[in-house]
């Protein structure tokens, strides 16, 4: 969410952000609603003052004039009721529209319509050359009894799967490895709730934009009294919403910032927008696990962008220690999402795709989320400001297992285990049957 004063003073800049991000937001209507709500609020305040004065007049005047003031009071009350009702309606429309206003992207963000316009800014590692016909992670998994897709589809439906044997150990090993790395770098670990109230998803910006991607519970349960829960409950697609919501309505101190948190959690996504894409394997699935980072820092663009680069560096460090080739993309305006100020994706080489596949995402959202969640801090001058917020995918599994299995496959169908993960598999070096 942007500051309405900023929108008023930078109308054309905000309109440009709407355009380059490919959104449909009527900024002129928003400003009209803002003027109307302010005028209505002024009328309400004037009428309330009149009402209060009228009450005093009724008390002070003699009986002959009292009835006149009582009648006047009834008229004021009715007029006030109508204007308050109109104000509530206008305020609701204004707030609804405000939630759709995008963040203004950084000057160095590439302008583009979709992922084809993202800009490659770095490559690391050499793409492996195999002297034998390569197998996909699906074929390797079937041969080595690592993933059962048939049983998964029968139990869970489309995109369901069972991890088995060493795949389970690899899955948890890489998550634990990433989590420990972040703790060493000063991030406070959380095991956050994955079942959240609506405000957490509105606050993170997943609502209203990505509501179709989020699972809602049709039976949210009962209270301790036995009464049905009426507030909707949702399953998160990342630990980002509950990690940010942990700080909702808090006023922090500048000296305790930046606040660095990381969460490990199960994640759920409906993937409704991916019909026909990646229908085989574990690249695009409904449930997975992820280690997510957030940073809440003071409202300073230069400092926040340094945190953005630092978090990207942590993800790159993980991939380099895994010895997996990857590339870094600067995400364009049309592919970055409404709330992003600046964003990177990291794509890891996946041999069977003969291309890189997205495995990490790193974003600076400035105060766009913290305004929605009312997260402030007291600066050194004693004034309250909205903090800045950033997030990054440290690792997500089992998607990263695609890159590990396919890059480390051997001619006989076995898979060499990356050296940094061997301690999580009891020192085992190769998966074979």
N, C-alpha and C positions, 0 to 999 in steps of 0.2 A: 504494500500500500504506500502510495506517495502522500506527502503533505499537501493538503488542498491549497495552501498558500503558494507552494512551489508550482503547482499546476496552474494557478491563476497568473503567476508571474512569468511562467515559461510555457505558455499554452502551445506555441508552435513546436517547441522542442518535444513536448509530450506527444503531440499529434504525429510527429515524425517517428517517435518510438513505436506508436501504435501501427504505423504504416510498415516500417521495416521489420516488425515482428509478425506481420501478417495477421493482425487481430482486427476485430470489429468493435471498436469502442467509440461512442459518440462523446467526445470531450466537450463540445459546445453544449450538448444537453446536460452534461454533468455540471458545468458552470452555471447554467440556467437554474438547475435544481438547487445548487448551492445558494444562489442569490434568493431564490424563493423561500428556502428553509430559513435563511437569516431574516428575511422580511416578516415571515410568519412568526418567528420567535420574538421579534420586536413587538408585533401586535399582541402576542400572548402576554408578554411582560407588561405592556401598557394596560391591557384589560385586567390583569391581576392587580395592578396598582389601583385601578378604578374600583374594582370589587372590594379591595381592602378599605378604600376611602369611603365607599358606600356603606360598609358595615359600621364604620365609625359614625357616619351621619345618622344611621338608624338609631344608634345608641344615644346620640346627643340631642336630636331634634324632638320636638313635642309630638304628641299623638297625631295632630292634624297633618303634619308633614311626613310622619314616619311611614305611613302607607305608600306615599309617593316614592320614597326611597326603596321600600321593599319591592315595589313593582319594577323600579329601575334595576334593582339587583337581580331580579329574575331574567331580565333582558340581557344583562351583562353575562350572567351564568350560561345562558343558551348560546350566545355568540361565542363565548370562550370555548364551550364544548365543541362547536363546529370547527373553529380554527385549530384547536388542539388536535382534533381528528384529522384535519387536512395536513397539519404539520407532521403527524405520525406517518401518514401515507407518503408525503414528500421525502421525509427523512429516511424511510425504508428504501425508497427507490434510489436515493442518493447513496446510501451505504452499499446497496447492492451493486451499483455501478462503480463505486470507488474500488471495490474488490477486484474489478476486472482491468483497472488501469495498470499498464505495465511499467516496470522500472526502465529508466533511460539507460541504454547500453553504453559501455565505455567507448571512447573514441577509436581505440584500436580493435574493436570487435568487427570482424568481417561482415559486410552487408550481403545478405543472401536470402533465398527463399526456403531452402531445405538442406538436408545433409550433404547434398552434392556441392554445396557452396562453402562447406567447412574448409579451413585452411590448415594444411599439414605444416607444422612448425618444427618437428623434430622426429628423428628415427634413431632407434638404438638396437644393436644386435644384428646378427646376420641371419637372414631367412635360411633355414636348413635345406640342403639339397640331399634328397634320398636317392639311393641307387637301387631302389626296389619300389614296387607299386605300394603307395601309402594306403593305409586304412583310416577310415573316419573313427571318431570316438565311439560311434554307435557300433561299428564292427569290432573294434577293440574290446568294448565292454561286453559284447556277446561272447566273444572268444574267451575272455578271461573271467567271465561271470562277475562283472563289476556293477552293472546297471541292468535292471530288468524293466524294460519298457512295456512289455505285454501285461505283466501282472500289475504294473502301475496304472495302466489305462483301464484295466478291469476294476481295480479298487477305487481309483480317484477320478477316472474319466480322461478326456483328452488332455495331453501334456502331463499326465501323471507318470511317476517313475519310482523305483526303489533303488537306492544306493546299496551295494553289498560289499562284503569282504574288504579288500584294501581301499576301495573307493570311499568307504565310510571313514577310514582312518586318514586318508588324504584330505577329505572334506573338512573334518574337524581339526586336523593338523595344520592346515593352512590358515584356518580361522584363528586358531590359538596362537600361531606364529605371528600373524598380523596384529592381534590384540596385544600381545606382549611387547611388540615393537612400539606400538603407540603409547603404552604405559611408560616405557623407557624414555619416550620423548615428551613426557609430561602431561599426557591426556588422562583424565579421570575416567575409569571404566564404569559403564552402566549396563545392567541387564534390564532394559526398559519394557514397559507394557506394550504389547502389540495390538491390544484391543483398546480403542480410544474413543473419546467423545468427539463430536463434530468440530468443536473449537480448535482442537489440535491440528486438524487438517485444513481448516480455514486459515489458521495462523501460519502454517508452513507454506501456504499457497497451493496445496494440492486440490483444494476446493476454491472456486468453482471449476477450475480448468480441467482437472483430471478425474472428475467424479466417476466417470464411466470405468476407470481403471481400478477403482477401489471396491472391495467387497463390503457390503452392508449386511449385518446380521438381521435376519427376519424374526428371530426370537432372542432379544437381548437379555431375557431372564427376569428375575423377580428381586425385589428389595427384601431386606431382612424381615419386614412386616408381612411379606407375602404379596404385596402390591406389585403389579406388572410395571416393569421399567418402560417409560414412555420415550425417553431420549434415545435417539438412534445410536448404535454402536458400530464401529468400523474396524476392519483389519488393515494395519498399515502395510505399505509397500516398501518401507525403509524405516530405520530407527530415527531418521531426522525429525519427524513430527513430535514424537514423545520426548526426544532429547531437548528440542526447543521449548516444548510446553512445560518442561520442568522449571523453566525460568519465567513463566507467564506472570505478568503484573509485578515483577520484582524490580526494585531500584538498587542497582549495583554501585560499587565504588570504583572509580577509575584505577585506583592503585591495585585492585584485585584482578584487573583485566590484563591480558586476554584470558577468558575462561575457555579451557580446552576440555572437551568431553568426547568420549567415544562409546558407541553402543554396539553390542552384538545381539542380533535378534533374528527370528524367523520373519520372512517378508512374503507378502501375498499380493499378486497382481492379476487382474482378470484378463489382460492382454486382448481386450476387445478390438483394439485398433490394428491388430496384427494378423487378421484373417489371411490364411494362405502363406504366411511367412514362417520359415524355420519350423516346419511341422514335425520334423524328426529330431530326436536328440534332446539335449539339455540346454540349448542356447536360449530358448524362449519358453519359460515354464511358469506355472501359476504360483509355486511356492519354492523358496530358496532361503539361504541364510546370508547375512552380510555383516561386515564390520564397518560402521559408518562413523565419520568424524564430524563434529561441529566446532566452530570457534565463534565466540561472542567477544567482540573487541570494541574499542572506542570508535567514534564516528570520524574516521580518518581514512581517506581513499588510499593514500600511499601505504599506510600500515596494513590495511585490510588486503591490499593486493600482494604485499609481502607474505601474509599468511596464506593466500591463495597459492603462491608459488611454493611455499614450504610444504603445504599438504600435497601438492602435485609431486613434489620431490620425494615424499614418503612413499607414495604409490609406485613411483618409478624405482625407488630403492628395493621395494619388495619384488618387482618384476626382474630387476637386474640380479638379485640374489637367487631368484628362481631360474635365471639364465634364459628368459623368454623374450624373444624379439618383440618390439612394440613400436608404436608411433604415437605422437601427441598431436591432437587437433585443436585449433582455435575454433570454437563453435560460432557459427554465424547467427545473425539476428533472427532469422526465420526458424532456426532449429534449437534455440537456447531456452525457450520458455519465457513466460511473461515476467517473472520476478528477477531474472538474472541480469546482473550488471556486466559480468564477465565470466566466461566459462571455458573449461577445457574438457575434452574427453581423451582417454587413453584407450587405444585399441591394440590388442595382443594378436600376434600372428597365429592363425589356425590353419594348418596345412591342408586339411580336407576341403575347406572353403576356398583355398588358394587366395586368401585375403586376410586382412585384419578384422577382428571382431571386437566390439566395444566391451570393455571390462571395468572401466573406471570413469567417474565423472566428478569434476571439481568446480565449484561455483562460488562466486561472490555475489550476494544479494543486497549488499549495503543495508539500509534500514527498512527494506520492503517487507520483511517478515516481522521484524521487531516492533514495527508500528501496529501490525495486526495483533500481536501478542502483548503489546504494552510492556516491552522490556526496555528499561531505561537505566542510565547510570548518572551519578553525580560527578561532573567534571571538576578539574582543579579550581575553577572559578566558583564552585558551589552551585552551578546551574545543572538542571536535569536535561539530558539529551537522550534520544533514542540511540541504542547501540547499533553496531553493524553485526551481521551474521553471515557465516560461510559454512559450506558443507563439502564433504568429499567421501567418495567410496574408497576405503582402504583396500578392501577385497570383497568379492561376492562369489559364493560357491553354491551350486556346483558348476557354474559357467566357466570359471577359470580352469576346471578340470579338463575341459575340452583342449585348451592350449597345452596343458601338461601332458595329457595322454598322447596327443597327436605329435607334438614336437619331440617327445622322448621315446617314441615307438621304435622298435627294432625289427629287423627283417623277419625274425621268427614269430612276430606278433606279441612279444613281451614289451613291457614298458619299464624303462629305467626311472627310478624315483629321484627327483631332484635332491641334491645333497642336503640342502637346508631342511628338508622335510623328513629325512630318514629317521631322526630321533623319535618322530611321532608314529613311526611304523616299526618300532623296536629295532632299529638299525638295518632294516631290510633295504636292499639296494635295487632289486629288480622284481617286478610283478610278472609271474609266469605260471602256467598250469602244466 
